[in-house]
Amino acid sequence: MFNPGCQAKIQVAAANTFTKGKLNWIDLGDAQNGVVEYKPSGLRSRLLFVKIYEASRNARFHFYGFDYEATVIDRR
C-alpha cells in the first residue's frame, strides 16, 4: 500500500538463493493507485524479493505496509 498518486515502480523476484545475478525480476507496474496486487501462478521458491524504486520529485512515495498469503508445501 502506497500513497495514491505516487510514481513508484514495483518489481518482484523469487529464488532459492541470495545470488543477485540470478534473480529474474518481474515488473508489476506502478503504484499510482495506491495498491499493487500480484497473483503469481505456479511460483515456487524459498525467498521472495521485492524492489520498490522511483526518481520523481513531485510525488515521492510513502510505503505504508504489505500483506501476503502463501501456501507451505511439505517436501518430505
Summary of the structure (lengths in Angstrom):
residues: 76
radius of gyration: 14.3
end to end distance: 36.1
largest distance: 51.8
contacts: 139
relative contact order: 0.37
helix: 4%
strand: 28%
